[in-house]
Amino acid sequence: MFLLFVCLRQHGNGDGNWGDLLIPVIVTHEK
């Protein structure tokens, strides 16, 4: 799941803030 986190983070640069929007959701599901 952490790989997805990293991929989204890197993708956020060219794809708007999609990664930043999904990060909180991923973190919530991790807990």
C-alpha positions in Angstrom: 0.0 0.0 0.0 3.0 2.3 0.7 4.1 1.9 -3.0 0.7 3.3 -4.0 1.2 6.2 -1.7 4.6 7.0 -3.3 3.2 6.6 -6.8 0.4 9.0 -6.1 2.8 11.5 -4.5 4.9 11.5 -7.6 2.0 11.6 -10.0 0.5 14.6 -8.3 3.0 16.9 -10.0 1.6 16.4 -13.5 -1.9 15.3 -12.6 -3.0 18.2 -10.4 -3.5 17.4 -6.8 -5.0 13.9 -7.2 -2.3 12.3 -5.1 -2.6 14.9 -2.3 -6.4 14.3 -2.2 -6.0 10.5 -1.9 -3.2 10.5 0.6 -5.5 11.2 3.6 -7.9 8.5 2.5 -5.1 5.9 2.2 -3.7 6.9 5.6 -7.1 6.6 7.1 -7.6 3.1 5.7 -4.1 2.1 6.9 -5.2 2.8 10.5 
